[in-house]
Amino acid sequence: MWHQLGNPHATYAALRGIEHQAPEEARRPAVRALTTDLVYGPVALPGLKEYAVRTGAVIA
């Protein structure tokens, strides 16, 4: 929802929450695609690249 509303900070916070509560869910293809969108989006978010590597959304 946050991604569709154009709020990358809230999107990333929600993704970190998913990883914390259910790490396997952060590795689902749809969630990885969302993470990739954030990585290549216009806003730089601290820790996002590391999160993306950890969850398999991008390769280091």
Residue, then its C-alpha position, 0 to 999 in steps of 0.5 A: m500500500w505504501h509503495q502505491l501511495g508513493n511513500p518509500h520510507a513507510t514502504y521500507a519500514a514495512l518491509r523491515g517489519i516483515e523481515h523481523q516478524a516472518p523472514e521467509e515472507a521477505r524472500r517471496p518474489a512479489v516482496r523482492a520485486l517491491t524491494t528492487d523497485l525501492v533500490y532503483g527508485p529516486v530516494a536513497l534509504p539507509g540500509l536498503k541495499e543491505y536489506a535487498v542483498r539479505t533478502g535476495a532482491v539484488i546481488a551484491 
